[in-house]
Amino acid sequence: MLVVEYPKSGGTWLSQLISGYLGIPFPRNRIPGLGRSVFHGHYRPSPAILRNPKILFLVRDGRDVLVSFYHHQLIWNEKNRKNPAYVDYHRKNCGFGNFENVRENMSKFISYAYNASPSRIRHFTHPGNWYDYNTAWLEASQRDGVYLLKYEDLLEDTEGTLREVFTSFFALPVDDVRLREVVDQFSFENQTKRKPGESDASSFLRKGISGDWKNYFDSEALARFDSLNGSLLETLGYESC
């Protein structure tokens, strides 16, 4: 089965939860084997991708995505230190400096995130921007075999959201004890030894909350985001800018 998301929308976490509960491999950051597994990617819908019989499409408030994406691309963390060329590339091409001042740079970063088009050598599976990606998958989610769920719902009620996925989409009975064990195993607290909201900019799991965009978006950034995304936030059930 396939989990798709725009980057920084919680897809790794969802994949861990599905893999853990179903007891099938999640070959993270490597090519999966021939057996049954949970495959996670940022691919846009295509005839080949849509041949997957079960696709979970995860969405997240685009403003939170951009805050997380900023830290991912421009702030050193445990993951991108292993690939310094990634951060060096974006710092060189984003058009601004003083990278630690996220709020001051957010409006410019939004423009960069929507206009940047790295070569296929640099980013073979570049998903495009948040609006185009989610609009394409929103249309695809109208067909059987594609299930839309929200990161915020998963965050607020992990057990309940997963129970709905397993019963209504996979048509599987739910073992509540097993489900609770898996949710606990992959919780933010267990994986980071921090409480949600306790930030660590050096960690791939930085903060683990929703609504953090309010700490980083000024009026200019909000206007910029709104101009690029139209009514998609409201269509997906989020508060407008």
N, C-alpha and C positions, 0 to 999 in steps of 0.2 A: 504494500500500500504506500501511498505517497502523501507527504505533508508539504504544502507549498505556502510560502509567505513572502512578502516584501521583507528584505533584510531588517533585522532588529525588531521583529514583531513577536518573538517568543516561540519560533518554530522548533528550535533545539529542545526547549523544555517540553513542548507538546510531544515531540518525537520520543523523548525519554519516557514520558508517562505512558504513551501508547505501547511502546516496546516493552516497558517493564510489566505492564498489566497482562499483555498478550503473551509474554514470554518468547518473543521473537527478536532477532538481532536488530540493532540500530547501528549500522556501520558508519559512524560519524567521521566525516572528513576523509573518506576513502570509498573506492568503488565497491558496491555491494556484491556479494556472492550470488550464486544462482538460486539459492533457497529463498524461502519466504522471509521478508525483512521489511522494516520501516525505512523508507527512503525519503530524505528531506532535501529540498532544493528551492531555488528562487526562480525557477523556470516560468515563463509566461505560457498561457494555454496554447497548444498547437495540436494538430491531429494525433501526433505521436504521444504527446503527454496525456491527452484526453482518452487514450486507449487504456490507461490504468483504471481498473474496475472500481477502486475506492480512493478518492482524493479528499483530504481534509484541507480546506482553504482557510487559513488563519489571518484575521485582520487585526490591526491595532490603530489607535488614534494616530494619524499622521504627524501630529505635532510632537507627540512623545517619540515616535519613530525617528524624527529628525534630530531631536536632542540626543538620543542614543547613537544615531548614526554619526553625529558630530564627534562624540567621544570615541567612537570606533575608528573613524578615519583620521582624526587629528590629534588625539591624546594618546600617549603611550600607555599600553596595558600589557598584561601578561601574554595575550595572544599575539598582538601585532609586533611585539618585540622579537618574536621568532621570525618575522618577515618585515624587517625595517623598511624595505623598499616600498611597501604599501603606504605607510604613513608619510615617508619622504615624498612620494609621488603626489599625494593629495595636498600636503603642505606647500609644495612647489607650485601647484596648479590652481589652488582655491582663490588666489588673488587678495589675500589679507594675511596679517600676522597676529602677534599677540594672542596665540592660540588658546591660552588658558582663560581668556575672557570670553566665555561662551555667549553670554547675553549680548555683549557688544557686537559680536560677529554673526549672530544667528540669522539676521535678515540676509546678509551677504552669503552665508552658507546655504540658505534655502535656494537662492538663485543658482549657486554652484551645483547643488545636488540635483536640480532640475535640468540644468543645461549641460553638465559634464557628460561627455560621451567617450569614455576610454576605448582604446583599440581592443580588438579581440585578443591580441597577445597579452595585453595588460589585464583584461577582465573578460574571459571567454563567455561567461554567462551573465553579463551586465543586465540587470532587470529593467533598466530605464528608471523613470521617476515613480513616486508613490501613487500619483493620480492615474497614470496610464496603466500601471501594473494592476492596481486593484479594480479599475474599471473593466479591464479585460477579464479578470477572474470573476467579477460580480456577474457579468453576462454569462460566463461559463457555468456559474453555480446554479443556473436555472435548469440545468440538465440533470438527469439521474446520475448518481455516482460521484457527485461533488457536494460536499457538505461545508457550509460556511459557519465558522464560529469566531468569537471575539476574544482577544487576549484578556480584556478587562473582565469578561464573564469567567474565564478560566482562573483569573487571579482572585476574584471575589468569592467564587464557590467552585473550587477545583473538583471536588468529589461530585457535586451535582452536575456540573457541565460535562464531565467525563461519563457519568452514568447515562446522560442523555445521548451522547455520541454512541456509546456501546449498545444501548437498547434500540434507539431509533434508526441509526445509520448502519451499524454492524449486525443488528438483530441478534445480539448475544445476551444471555443472562448475566447479571452482575453479582460477583462475590464481594459483598461490602467490606469484609475483613481484608481481603486481598487488595481491593481498591484503596482502602485507607492506608495500608502499608506502603503502597507504591507512591501515593500522594505525599506521604511523610518522607519517604526516601529521597524524592527529588524536589523537596521544598527548598525555597530560597535559603531558609535558616540552616538546613542540613548541608546544603552544598557550599555555603559561604561562611557559616558560623557567625553570621550577622543577621539582625532583624531587618525586615523590609523597610526601606527608607534610610538605612545606614549606608551611606555612599562610600565606595572605594573605586576611585577612577582608574586604578591600576588593574582592576578585575574585569574579566569578560562579563560577569554578572555584577553590574555596577550598583544598582539600587533596588530593583525588584518591586517597583510601584507603578501606578498609573497617575496621570495628571502632573507629572514632573515638569511638563512643558511650561506651566505657569511660572516657574522659577527662572525661565530662560527667555521667554518670548516677551519682547516689548511691543508697543503699538505698531512699530514699523514691520517687525517680523510677522505679526498677526495679519497685517494688511497684505504683506507679500504672500503669505501662505494662502490666504483667502483668494487672492487674485489668480493663483495657479490651480486651485482645486475646486472652485465653484461650489456646488451643493453636495459634493461627494461625502463630506463629513456627516451631514444630516441624513443622506441616503443610507449611510451605514449605521445611523443611530447615535451619533455623537453630537455634543453641543457645538453650535456654530461658533465661529471666531467673534 
